Amino acid sequence: MEQAKKIKISIIGGGNLAFQLARVFTSNGMMPSQILVRNKAFWDDFEPFCNEVILKTQQLEACDLLFLAVNDDAVSELAKQVKLTNTLIVHTSGSLNANAAACPENKYGVFYPLQTFSKVRFPDFNEIPIFIQAEDEKSFELLKIVAGKISKNVQLANDPMRKTLHVAAVFVSNFSHALFAMADEYLKEQSVPFAHLHPLIKETVNKAIETDLYHGQTGPARRNDIKTIESHLKMLEQHPEKAEIYKMLTSYIYQKYHRDKHE
Ligand SMILES: NC(=O)c1ccc[n+]([C@@H]2O[C@H](COP(=O)([O-])OP(=O)(O)OC[C@H]3O[C@@H](n4cnc5c(N)ncnc54)[C@H](OP(=O)(O)O)[C@@H]3O)[C@@H](O)[C@H]2O)c1
């Protein structure tokens, strides 16, 4: 894997994923050469993990691999602004087409790590599936080397597969996080600690991974306990948004177990 250390990597982006990539590449002997962070307030975060933090695309030096770890909407425009040649430019998005970063002077690709990243958590990259895709075989091989240096789970995914995974990831991660936050908000109003739910959260996640999802569902909608559902909705009268979500998910579970299916 000495090959990987000779690959010159740069990153554009000062957010969650850019930070985690910079950190994990550095700790695996592939410190990024330059990282473009347009908000100087975040430069301190990135300085330990690259040779140089820069402000503008004009400052980018030649590199083998450039990551665009930026908002999805910025990817295409940025790829066109970059004045490099013979560089493999990859975006990190689950939902953009692979060629979103295409431009005539460079090759394009995708490097999509399927995990939720923030700057304050340090997930074990080795366990994170990284879905890669590239314009040609040589670029794909380069990505395979770099991804293989930080994860033992590197896979090829075409656009439809990656986009499908992204929708599923929004359900399991972003939506469940929003539901946790909703529960926390509700409990705070009644001065009940969220920590009482920690074992339940852990068991729910473990059960989803380890057992059959259909049979694992529990709760009032699953049992069709109508009086309990009504009493919950009464308790949520002062929280119309939460009540709406409660009704929507209750109806989803009810349809699944009591209308469409004869168990
Ligand atoms: N976080 C995750 O869990 C995760 C997981 C897998 C893939 N991804 C993908 O990774 C990409 C980045 O996500 P993120 O979570 O890291 O987002 P983020 O934390 O919001 O960071 C986005 C960064 O992009 C910068 N940026 C936006 N437009 C730019 C431009 N024109 N020039 C230079 N910098 C620009 C932003 O700068 P400002 O702060 O100045 O606006 C910010 O630093 C997205 O494509 C996302 O789909 C994210």
The ligand as a MOL file (V3000), in Angstrom:
LIG
                    3D

  0  0  0     0  0            999 V3000
M  V30 BEGIN CTAB
M  V30 COUNTS 48 52 0 0 0
M  V30 BEGIN ATOM
M  V30 1 N -22.0680 14.6330 6.6540 0
M  V30 2 C -22.4260 13.4410 6.2530 0
M  V30 3 O -22.9200 12.6580 7.0470 0
M  V30 4 C -22.1660 12.9830 4.8190 0
M  V30 5 C -22.0550 11.6110 4.5640 0
M  V30 6 C -21.7810 11.1810 3.2730 0
M  V30 7 C -21.6770 12.1130 2.2500 0
M  V30 8 N -21.8250 13.4450 2.5170 0 CHG=1
M  V30 9 C -21.6980 14.3840 1.3900 0
M  V30 10 O -20.5580 15.2050 1.5780 0
M  V30 11 C -20.7860 16.5080 1.0460 0
M  V30 12 C -20.5280 17.5240 2.1360 0
M  V30 13 O -21.4060 17.2750 3.2220 0
M  V30 14 P -21.0950 17.8310 4.6860 0
M  V30 15 O -21.9960 17.1240 5.6090 0
M  V30 16 O -19.6380 17.8570 4.9410 0 CHG=-1
M  V30 17 O -21.6450 19.3240 4.5240 0
M  V30 18 P -21.3310 20.5700 5.4450 0
M  V30 19 O -20.8480 20.1600 6.7820 0
M  V30 20 O -22.5270 21.4630 5.3400 0
M  V30 21 O -20.1060 21.2680 4.6950 0
M  V30 22 C -20.2140 21.7600 3.4000 0
M  V30 23 C -18.9790 22.6060 3.1730 0
M  V30 24 O -18.9340 22.9770 1.7990 0
M  V30 25 C -18.5130 24.3230 1.7570 0
M  V30 26 N -18.9020 24.9170 0.4670 0
M  V30 27 C -20.1240 24.9920 -0.0890 0
M  V30 28 N -20.0560 25.5970 -1.2930 0
M  V30 29 C -18.7470 25.9080 -1.4930 0
M  V30 30 C -18.0410 26.5590 -2.5300 0
M  V30 31 N -18.6740 27.0080 -3.6270 0
M  V30 32 N -16.7110 26.7060 -2.3950 0
M  V30 33 C -16.0520 26.2440 -1.2970 0
M  V30 34 N -16.6760 25.6210 -0.2630 0
M  V30 35 C -18.0110 25.4670 -0.3690 0
M  V30 36 C -19.2310 24.9620 2.9300 0
M  V30 37 O -18.6480 26.2000 3.2230 0
M  V30 38 P -19.4400 27.2830 4.1300 0
M  V30 39 O -19.4200 26.7170 5.5140 0
M  V30 40 O -18.6210 28.5090 3.9680 0
M  V30 41 O -20.8250 27.3900 3.5680 0
M  V30 42 C -18.9690 23.8960 3.9950 0
M  V30 43 O -17.6940 24.0480 4.5510 0
M  V30 44 C -22.2270 16.5020 0.5170 0
M  V30 45 O -22.1990 16.1910 -0.8570 0
M  V30 46 C -22.8720 15.3560 1.2840 0
M  V30 47 O -23.9430 14.7690 0.5600 0
M  V30 48 C -22.0470 13.9000 3.7780 0
M  V30 END ATOM
M  V30 BEGIN BOND
M  V30 1 1 1 2
M  V30 2 2 2 3
M  V30 3 1 2 4
M  V30 4 1 4 5
M  V30 5 2 4 48
M  V30 6 2 5 6
M  V30 7 1 6 7
M  V30 8 2 7 8
M  V30 9 1 8 9
M  V30 10 1 8 48
M  V30 11 1 9 10
M  V30 12 1 9 46
M  V30 13 1 10 11
M  V30 14 1 11 12
M  V30 15 1 11 44
M  V30 16 1 12 13
M  V30 17 1 13 14
M  V30 18 2 14 15
M  V30 19 1 14 16
M  V30 20 1 14 17
M  V30 21 1 17 18
M  V30 22 2 18 19
M  V30 23 1 18 20
M  V30 24 1 18 21
M  V30 25 1 21 22
M  V30 26 1 22 23
M  V30 27 1 23 24
M  V30 28 1 23 42
M  V30 29 1 24 25
M  V30 30 1 25 26
M  V30 31 1 25 36
M  V30 32 1 26 27
M  V30 33 1 26 35
M  V30 34 2 27 28
M  V30 35 1 28 29
M  V30 36 1 29 30
M  V30 37 2 29 35
M  V30 38 1 30 31
M  V30 39 2 30 32
M  V30 40 1 32 33
M  V30 41 2 33 34
M  V30 42 1 34 35
M  V30 43 1 36 37
M  V30 44 1 36 42
M  V30 45 1 37 38
M  V30 46 2 38 39
M  V30 47 1 38 40
M  V30 48 1 38 41
M  V30 49 1 42 43
M  V30 50 1 44 45
M  V30 51 1 44 46
M  V30 52 1 46 47
M  V30 END BOND
M  V30 END CTAB
M  END
